Amino acid sequence: MISEQSWQDPQLLWNFQLMKHEPRPCSVTVGLGSHDLGVADTTAELYHRGFAPLIVLTGATSRTTRDRMPRGEAEHHRERALELGVPADAILVDPNARNTGENIRFSRALLAERGIDVSSVLLVSKPYEERRAYATARKLWPEVEIVSASAPMTLAEYVASIQDARLVPDMLVGAQQRLLIYPDQGFMIRQEIPEPVTAAYDRPCDAGFTSRLVPAS
């Protein structure tokens, strides 16, 4: 059980991960696959609001999704978008990406293969991965403008939607770790991280919220 006091650090990490961009019309929307179909919901909503005429949904499977999304994250997200009224000819699917870097690289390649000119991308992710996704896209797709987006919800609302109070802090810690170590590995741009955010990362690590950490090289 996570105490009310111990939620203060996840809340700070949550707030930092949000880029707080205002959605605006872009060349294309790219929805990053994951266990969270809320990404597909948000992508469909932005399509219906006219922010982009085309959607790319990207993602294979991971240890989190292989059981619940056996046809692959991108395909399950495509099915949800279709249920929400997005026309099939407005959706492209990349079924192969297995991490955020591949999400970006494979989406970029898919659009280039189709001869689609891209000057801006509305990048849809889980709320607590906005900053990680943005930093990765800025590194791997530097010539386009990146606008971050996610479901507009609070941390408490997100935990309730996932129904796993342990998983969300673990994921927040994992997302924050990548901001710290991936720039040195060439996977994303470096961003300034305030000291209170670093402390809010260190304390949950010390408390054992480490299941989504990657080995630091």
HELIX and SHEET records of a PDB file:
HELIX    1   1 GLN A    5  TRP A    7  5                                   3    
HELIX    2   2 GLN A    8  GLN A   17  1                                  10    
HELIX    3   3 GLY A   38  HIS A   48  1                                  11    
HELIX    4   4 GLU A   73  GLU A   83  1                                  11    
HELIX    5   5 ALA A   88  ALA A   90  5                                   3    
HELIX    6   6 THR A  100  GLU A  113  1                                  14    
HELIX    7   7 PRO A  127  GLU A  129  5                                   3    
HELIX    8   8 GLU A  130  LEU A  140  1                                  11    
HELIX    9   9 LEU A  155  ILE A  162  1                                   8    
HELIX   10  10 LEU A  167  ILE A  181  1                                  15    
HELIX   11  11 PRO A  183  GLN A  185  5                                   3    
HELIX   12  12 GLU A  195  ASP A  206  1                                  12    
SHEET    1   A 5 ILE A  91  ASP A  94  0                                        
SHEET    2   A 5 ILE A  55  THR A  58  1                                        
SHEET    3   A 5 VAL A  28  LEU A  32  1                                        
SHEET    4   A 5 SER A 120  VAL A 124  1                                        
SHEET    5   A 5 GLU A 145  ALA A 149  1                                        
END                                                                             
